[in-house]
Amino acid sequence: MLLLTGSLVAALACCYLAAVMLPTTLDQYREYQAAEACPDSPPAGARNCVFTVTFTVWNTVIDDGGRATHYQATLFGPSGRADVVDFGDPGPVLLKVRPGDRVSGTVWRGHVTRLAAHGQEQGTADEPRDEPQMYAGLAVTVGLLAVLSLWFGVVRLLRPRNPEPYTWRPMGRWLLGTVLAAGLVWAYVALWLHIPWQAVPPVAVALTALAARSLVAGRRDRPHPEPPTVPIR
């Protein structure tokens, strides 16, 4: 029942990633790229345009230690309100700015999307990016995990005493590794090689299906040990 419940949760997460997060990411990137400079300063109301604000750096945080990384800058603008801006990496701007420096920030829909200082620019964590491959990879990975949990859960439900070969060792463990590699690793490769995101789900499903077929065939072809013979007296 735990496997079947996990399958349902994973299926819902897959639907959310594929139906909400992926199209939202694509739309935001297109709108950000198409946004024009605001005609007035400061802009009146929430508008789909970008404008530039001069900020003063209050402090910066660069934490590479431990398992979690933390890159952040606290900025003060003309309004006197503090804006805490997160980054995905420390450079090149965050590494060079110091408290009291004046930096130029690009603002879109109330979020600081880019900082410029010392002749260089750096995108913030709020800047829309053209990375739909990763969302497609996450969606197909969670979807494959839902199928895997459903498959093993049904077998356990129907054959509780003899679930072989659909057990965690070795088939479940190998299939889990295949799903993660086929979904996440392949998505990263597609992003790196600029392969369209539409190619991520079918390739991931095909790789997982081939691996599952090979594992099942290998388990079936493995010779079973002969039962011990007991001499009859």
N, C-alpha and C positions, 0 to 999 in steps of 0.2 A: 504493500500500500504506500510505503514511503517513496518507492520508485515511481509509482503511478502519480502520486501527488507532485513529486518533483518534475515529472513530465508535463503536467498541466501548468505549473508555474513557469517552466522554461518556454512552453508554447506561447503563453501570454506575453512574456518578455520579448520573444521573437516577433510577435505581431506588433508590439509597441515600437520596437526598433525599426522594423521595416515600414510600418504605416505612418509613424509619427516622426521619429528622429531623423531618418534618412531623407524624406522629402523636405522637412524643415531645414535641415542643413543645406540642401541644394538650393532652396529658395533664398535663404539668408545670404549665401555666397553670391548668387546672381544679383540680388538687390543691392548688396554692398558694392559690387563691382560697377553697377549701373548708377549708383548714387552720385549726384553732382554736388558741387560746393554750394553751401547755403548763400542766398543772395544778400542776406542782411546779417548783421552782427550786433548783439547776439541773436541767434535764431529764435523766432517766436513760436513756442509750442513744440510738440513732438512732430518732427518732419523727417521724411526719408532723404536727408541730405547730410553731408559731412561738413564740419567746420573745424578750424584750428584754434586751440587755446594755449596760451603760455602758462605753464605751471612752474611752481617752485618745489624742488625736491625737499621733503622733510626728512625722510630716512629711507634706506634700502635694506632688504634682507636677502642674503644669498646663503642658503643652507644646503650643502651637498652631502652632509653626513647622514649616516643611517640609511634605512630602506626608503624613506620618503624624502623627496627634494622639495625645497620651498624657495621660490623666487618672487620677490614682492617689492613694490615701491609705494610709498605714501606721498601724495602730491597735493599741493594747495593751489587752487585756481583763483581767478579774480573774485569769485563769490565768497572766498574765505572758507569754503567747505573742504574737508579732507576727502580725497579720493584714494582708496586703496586699490592698486592695480597689480594683478597677478601676471606672471610670465611662465612660459613653458621651458625656458632655458635662461642662462645668465648673461648671454651676450647678444649683440655687442654693446648695446647702450647701457644696460643695467650694470655692467661691470665697470663702466667708466664714470657714471654720474656720482656726485657726492652731495650730501646735505647742503642746501643753499644754492645749488645749480639751477639755472633756468632751462627748461626743456619745452619743446613744442609737441603738443599732443593732438592727435586726430580723434575727434569725437563723432560717434554715429549712434543715434538712438539712445543717447544718454550714457554710452559706454566709451571709455578710452580704448581705441583699437590699435593705435600706433604711437610710439614715442620717437622723437628725433632730437639728437644732441651730438655735439662734437662731429658733425658731418656724417653721422650714421643714423640708421633707422632700425627699429625693432618692433615687431608685432607683439601685441599682448595676448593673453589667454582669451580675451573677448573678441578678438578679430576673427570674422568668419573665414574659414579656410576651405580650399577645394580638396577635401579629403573624404569623399563619400565611400571610398574603398574600405575604410576602417569600419564605418557603420554597417556596410553590407557584410563585411567579414564577421562582425559581432552578431548580426542578425542570423546569418546562416549557421554560425557556430552554436548559438543557443538553440536554434531550430533542430540541428542535428543531435544535440544533447537531449532534446525533448523526445526525438524518435528513439534514441538509444535507451533512455530510461523507460519509455513505453514498451519497447521490445523486451528488455530484460524483466520488467515488471510483470508483463503478461505471462512470460514463461514461468516465472516464479509462482504466479497465481495458479496456473494450470498444472504445473508439474513441481509442486513444492519439495518432493522427495528426490527428484532426479532432474535438476535444472541444467545439467551438463549438455553442451559445452558453454552455455550462456551464463557464465559466472565471472566474478571480478578477475580471478586469475585463471588463465592468462588473457582470455578474450576481452573482458571488460576493460582491463588496463590498457591493452594495445589499441582498442577502438577509441578510448578516451584520448590517448595521445594522437591518434590519427585525426580525430575531429578537431583538436586544438591546432594541429599543424595545418590541416587542410583549410581551416577557416581563418585563423588569426595570422599565421605565418604567410599563407598565400595572399591574404589581403595586404599585408605589409609589402610583400614583393610587388603586387600589382600597383600599390601606391608609389613605390620607388621607381618602377619602370613606366609609370604613367599609363597603365593599362586601364581601360574603362571599367567602372565599378560593376557594370552589368555582367562582366565576365567572372566576377568573384563567386557568386552563388553556384552556378552550374559546375564550375571546375571543382569547387569544394565538395559538392554532393557526389560528383563522379569519383573523386579520389577516395572518399569515404566508402562508397559502394564497392569499389574495387578492393579496398583493404578488407572490408567485411566479408566479401565473397572468398577472398584468398584465405582468410583465417578460418572460416567455416569449412571450406574444402580441405584445408590442412588438418583440421581436427577430425574430420570424418575419415580421411585417408590414413590416419595414424593407426598402426596395428594395435589391437587390443590384446593384453596379456591373456594367455590361456589360464583357465581356472585350474587350481591345483588338483591333481588326481589323488584320490584316496584308495589305497589298495583294499580289495574286498577279501576278507578272510573266510 
